[in-house]
Amino acid sequence: MGGRAGFGACGANGSGGPGFVAGGAAIPASGSVLAPITTLVITQSSLGAALAVSWQRFVGTALGAVVGAIAASYFEPHALVFACSVLFLG
């Protein structure tokens, strides 16, 4: 990188495999590490936006669990019950 501090994915571990260059130091990484890091970097525009979306997902999951539990305890398994539950939650 020519003395510049930076962060990027490349074959930095000497074997031609995936790795990171962070501030000029090579850090080897496997695919199991690269996938979650790539997902986080791409999907999160800022921490504030990520927290707001995370809160909305948490509330939606909790509401879905409650409605699902109520529907499962009062009704037989049927596609119409599922469709009504989805429409009720929006």
Secondary structure as GFF3:
##gff-version 3
##sequence-region A 1 90
A	DSSP	beta_strand	7	10	.	.	.	ID=ss1
A	DSSP	beta_strand	19	22	.	.	.	ID=ss2
A	DSSP	beta_strand	25	28	.	.	.	ID=ss3
A	DSSP	alpha_helix	31	43	.	.	.	ID=ss4
A	DSSP	alpha_helix	47	74	.	.	.	ID=ss5
A	DSSP	alpha_helix	79	89	.	.	.	ID=ss6
###
